[in-house]
Structure formats: structure tokens, C-alpha cells
Amino acid sequence: MTAGGLSAGAGSRKLEYVSDVVLELARENPDASPDAAGEVTVTLKIAKSRYGPAGETLTFGWCGRRQRYSA
């Protein structure tokens, strides 16, 4: 369950079967320290979508200090 994905919520399988869209948000490198702006790189993956193709990935910067994403 530490790797995420659809099986991370496998206790009751409701996450997997009931939802229309499942998004997976993860840091690319958990051991990496933030850059000079205080940002780390995170990826957003569409793990499941009933409305289109799954597997698309977007990459963002995340600043925990400001609680904001940047493209």
C-alpha cells in the first residue's frame, strides 16, 4: 500500500469499483530535498477514468510552505 495506485485502498474495494475517476498524487523522489523556491516535484496520474483513457500523467511543483501547486 505504500506505492499507491488502485490497490492502495483495497480494504473494501469501494475506491476501485464505485468511483468514476481515481487520481494518484505522488512525489517523484521521496528523498529529494526542496529546491531554492521550496518546491518538490510531484506527479498526478489518472489511475482510473470511466470518461476517457487512464494512465495520463501530469507533473507539477509543490510548495508545502505556501500550500500551492505550480505548473
C-alpha positions as CSV (number, residue, x, y, z in Angstrom):
1,M,0.0,0.0,0.0
2,T,3.0,2.4,0.2
3,A,3.3,2.5,-3.6
4,G,-0.3,3.9,-4.2
5,G,-2.4,3.0,-7.1
6,L,-5.8,1.5,-7.2
7,S,-4.9,-1.3,-4.8
8,A,-3.8,1.2,-2.1
9,G,-7.5,1.3,-0.9
10,A,-8.1,-2.4,-1.2
11,G,-9.8,-2.8,2.2
12,S,-13.3,-2.8,0.9
13,R,-12.6,-2.3,-2.9
14,K,-15.1,0.6,-2.9
15,L,-12.4,3.0,-4.1
16,E,-11.8,0.7,-7.0
17,Y,-15.3,-0.1,-8.1
18,V,-17.6,2.8,-7.1
19,S,-15.6,5.8,-8.2
20,D,-15.7,7.2,-11.7
21,V,-12.2,8.8,-11.6
22,V,-9.3,7.9,-9.4
23,L,-6.3,10.3,-9.2
24,E,-2.9,9.3,-7.8
25,L,-0.7,12.0,-6.4
26,A,2.9,11.1,-5.5
27,R,6.3,12.7,-5.2
28,E,8.7,11.6,-7.9
29,N,11.6,11.1,-5.5
30,P,10.5,11.0,-1.8
31,D,14.1,11.5,-0.6
32,A,14.7,14.7,-2.7
33,S,15.0,17.9,-0.8
34,P,13.1,21.0,-1.9
35,D,14.7,23.4,-4.4
36,A,15.6,27.0,-3.7
37,A,11.9,28.1,-4.0
38,G,10.9,25.3,-1.5
39,E,9.2,23.2,-4.2
40,V,9.4,19.4,-4.8
41,T,8.3,17.7,-8.0
42,V,5.0,15.7,-7.8
43,T,3.1,13.7,-10.4
44,L,-0.6,13.4,-10.8
45,K,-1.7,10.2,-12.6
46,I,-5.2,9.3,-13.7
47,A,-5.3,5.8,-12.4
48,K,-8.9,5.2,-13.5
49,S,-11.4,7.1,-15.6
50,R,-14.8,6.0,-16.9
51,Y,-14.9,9.0,-19.2
52,G,-11.7,8.6,-21.1
53,P,-8.2,7.0,-21.2
54,A,-6.4,6.3,-17.9
55,G,-2.7,6.4,-17.4
56,E,-2.2,10.1,-18.3
57,T,0.4,11.8,-16.1
58,L,0.9,15.5,-15.2
59,T,4.0,16.9,-13.4
60,F,3.7,19.8,-11.0
61,G,5.8,21.6,-8.5
62,W,4.5,21.6,-4.9
63,C,5.5,24.1,-2.2
64,G,4.4,22.9,1.2
65,R,5.2,26.2,2.9
66,R,2.7,28.1,0.7
67,Q,0.4,25.0,0.1
68,R,0.4,25.7,-3.6
69,Y,1.0,23.8,-6.9
70,S,2.8,25.3,-9.8
71,A,2.8,24.2,-13.4
